[in-house]
Amino acid sequence: MLVDNHNRTINYLRLAVTDRCNLRCNYCMPEEGINFAKNDKLFTIDELVRLSSLMVSQGIDKIRITGGEPFVRKDLMVLLRNLASLTGLKDISVTTNATLIGPYIDELKELGIKNINVSMDAINRETFERITRRNHYDVVYNNMIRLITEGFNVRINFIALDGQNIEDIIPMLELTKHYNVSVRFLEEMPFNGGSKEFQSIKWDFRAILAHIKEAHPGYYKLQSPKTSTSINYKIPGFKGTFGVIPSFSRTFCGSCNRLRISATGDVITCLYAKASANLRDIMRADDVEANIKSAILQAVGSRAKTGFEAQEKYKDVFSNSMTSIGG
Ligand code: SAM
């Protein structure tokens, strides 16, 4: 079992498989993209399988595959097949922009991978295409609906962006009227590859909730797991649920159970912190098992208590893009 220096059990790994993405969401990176890693700096699939297995032996029982866009990796399903047969791993989930997932939906179902987070920051086509800087609305919308209707446990992640998509919050919630889906509204964070800087946000979780209350005054709070980052609600009579994630307000650090490994092998113990080790280099040297374990123990043993403490320590962390951190 992995327990950090603040007595928090770490059982959840967010594993990025690439930093590349086929969208250019304007709150995530500049139009021209970022300095993407060369292929030999990324883990190979064999390395990712080995790493995952080591992490599970250390106490990780939930792995979320993220990126970049995970499905830009043509060999992603090889990794997922291997993970699906890993004893001790109870939950495999994927975070995706849903542009490329279509051909893999049947196999995901066969593998029992049912938890899919779809990032979709607008239900209006023009708004969506303006934010993502690409014309992929139809494929995203259709794949999202297909995942829901085929019985996947779908959560839609919607970042509330001042001046960009606030008028889409209520229409996006309409999805939960008709479908058993969870729409989660996230606060924007300043991890955008230097596109814009800010110290505060207008649309924090309280403002989002107040906005929703105007349209749906009857919504009520649901019980959520202790380690959940989202505070969850239901509108009476609606099939699905909605939630808010205070990712900038950082009200959930006390129960954080997560560890991140970026596509290039950096171990990140908090979104607002910098890497504490690089596992790719360790993976390509001698005595892999012992050295990976000791790097993980070291990282977990020196975590910041909160995202604010981490930000204070690593002042220039905001030059990062979420596509290289892994979201
Ligand atoms: N490509 C996948 C996707 O679109 O979901 C996975 C990677 S993406 C970096 C993971 C998540 O990070 C997405 O839900 C995205 O909206 C979120 N994200 C990216 N930049 C962000 C920012 N500056 N603030 C808050 N969330 C951000």
Boltz pocket constraint, residues with backbone or C-beta under 6 A from the ligand:
constraints:
  - pocket:
      binder: B
      contacts: [[A, 21], [A, 27], [A, 28], [A, 66], [A, 67], [A, 68], [A, 69], [A, 70], [A, 95], [A, 96], [A, 97], [A, 117], [A, 118], [A, 119], [A, 157], [A, 159], [A, 186], [A, 187], [A, 188], [A, 189], [A, 190], [A, 191], [A, 192], [A, 247], [A, 322], [A, 323], [A, 326], [A, 327]]
      max_distance: 6.0
